[in-house]
Amino acid sequence: MEVLGLIPARGGSKGVIRKNIKLLAGEPLIAYTIREGLKSKYINRLIVSTDDKDIADIARKYGAEVPFMRPPELALDHVTDLPVFQHCLRWLGDHQQYCPDIVVHLRPTAPLRRVDHIDQCIQLLINSPNADSVRSVCVAPKNPLKMWKIENNTLIPFIPESISGIKEAYNLPRQELPPAYVQNGSVDVIRIKTILEKKSMTGDVIIPFIMEESESVNIDSEIDFLVAEQLIKKYRG
């Protein structure tokens, strides 16, 4: 079983400028993901896909491979993950005859994700032959049954009773509602055929891996950096 770890890290960032290499508790943000990825007992190669020379240099410094530079057209704001992963897999196949069975999507914006999270997700997919992928989630801080949309200046339940089957769910204590989970952007483990044949980053059968909310910080703003730094100091010393 050949397992590729892939860290997509483009140079552009709207929320926080140069986010992926901004210092967090004294180290570049991307370093946390590289370090944990390299510890994995399953990942055979750990690659960073970037269009940015500074990110590439820092990634190599911390031990990741950067065998190619991502084309600029795949580093624009509107570009989704799928074409980035397709490009990487095709480049590796064409230039290095390297064809992994599984790819592990490690976003550099999840510095509190640990190697045990990574390896448990990989093991889950290995043990689930009918699954297309594994995706990490945490309990949603707000239940969607208590969310609304506004139509004609009137609040309308975002999830109507006809779908939820729960009368006035928005008036019930959250403890009485079915739990809801949100993807936390920490670990996705995907079969290669899901990406190349089904042209999907998840496929149809997605196995959940549940993480704690305190482990699920996904950095997208300056406030997220402050929160992550405090959690790193608390849990890692």
C-alpha positions, -999 to 999 in steps of 0.1 A, spaced: 0 0 0 17 32 -12 5 63 7 12 99 -4 9 128 19 1 161 1 1 195 16 -14 222 -7 0 256 2 -3 284 -23 13 318 -18 -18 339 -20 -40 344 10 -68 369 14 -75 366 51 -39 366 64 -11 377 41 15 349 36 -5 328 60 12 295 53 46 307 64 35 332 90 51 325 124 30 306 149 46 302 184 80 308 167 77 285 137 62 288 102 26 276 102 33 250 76 60 234 98 35 220 122 18 200 94 51 188 79 64 176 112 34 155 120 32 142 85 68 130 86 61 110 118 34 89 101 41 52 99 20 50 68 30 80 46 58 70 22 63 104 7 53 139 19 49 165 -8 41 202 -7 23 216 -38 30 253 -40 34 281 -65 56 301 -41 94 299 -39 95 310 -2 70 283 8 90 257 -12 122 266 5 107 265 40 90 232 32 122 216 21 140 230 52 115 211 74 119 179 54 90 178 29 95 172 -9 88 199 -34 94 181 -67 75 206 -89 61 241 -87 24 244 -90 12 262 -122 0 298 -114 -35 290 -129 -39 264 -102 -31 289 -74 -60 313 -80 -86 321 -54 -114 302 -71 -95 270 -77 -108 240 -57 -87 211 -43 -96 186 -71 -75 201 -99 -46 207 -76 -46 170 -66 -51 158 -101 -21 179 -113 1 165 -86 -8 128 -92 -5 132 -130 29 150 -126 42 122 -104 30 95 -128 44 112 -159 77 124 -144 85 98 -118 63 68 -126 50 71 -91 14 59 -86 2 58 -49 -29 40 -38 -40 65 -12 -34 103 -8 -36 120 26 -48 156 23 -30 177 50 -40 213 51 -12 236 65 -39 256 83 -45 228 109 -15 231 133 -31 212 162 -36 180 142 -13 152 154 3 122 138 -20 99 157 -50 116 140 -33 111 106 -25 74 112 -59 66 126 -76 81 95 -53 61 72 -60 29 91 -98 36 89 -97 37 51 -74 7 49 -99 -12 71 -129 0 50 -125 -14 15 -159 -1 3 -152 34 14 -140 61 -10 -125 84 17 -122 93 54 -128 129 65 -121 144 99 -149 162 117 -158 177 150 -191 184 167 -206 215 152 -205 244 176 -240 254 164 -267 229 154 -280 236 119 -316 229 132 -312 262 151 -302 282 120 -324 304 98 -327 320 64 -345 353 58 -372 355 31 -394 386 27 -381 399 60 -393 367 78 -372 341 95 -376 307 79 -359 275 94 -329 267 73 -338 230 77 -376 228 74 -396 204 96 -405 184 64 -368 174 62 -358 172 99 -391 156 111 -388 175 143 -415 200 152 -400 235 161 -365 220 165 -352 256 169 -371 258 203 -357 226 217 -327 224 240 -296 215 220 -292 183 241 -325 170 226 -313 175 190 -294 149 169 -257 158 169 -243 176 139 -208 174 127 -187 199 107 -156 191 86 -126 206 104 -100 206 76 -75 185 95 -72 152 77 -88 138 45 -77 103 33 -87 95 -2 -83 66 -26 -65 76 -58 -93 61 -80 -118 84 -62 -98 114 -75 -88 103 -109 -117 81 -119 -147 95 -99 -132 130 -102 -141 137 -66 -122 146 -34 -146 124 -13 -165 99 -34 -198 85 -23 -189 66 9 -172 88 34 -161 75 68 -160 100 96 -131 105 120 -143 125 150 -118 150 167 -122 173 196 -131 209 190 -99 220 208 -79 200 182 -98 214 152 -86 250 149 -84 259 112 -65 291 107 -82 316 84 -78 349 104 -55 368 128 -78 358 156 -74 321 147 -36 326 150 -40 339 185 -63 311 195 -40 285 180 -9 300 198 -26 298 232 -37 262 226 -2 252 215 13 268 246 -13 250 268 -11 215 253 25 214 239 43 236 264 
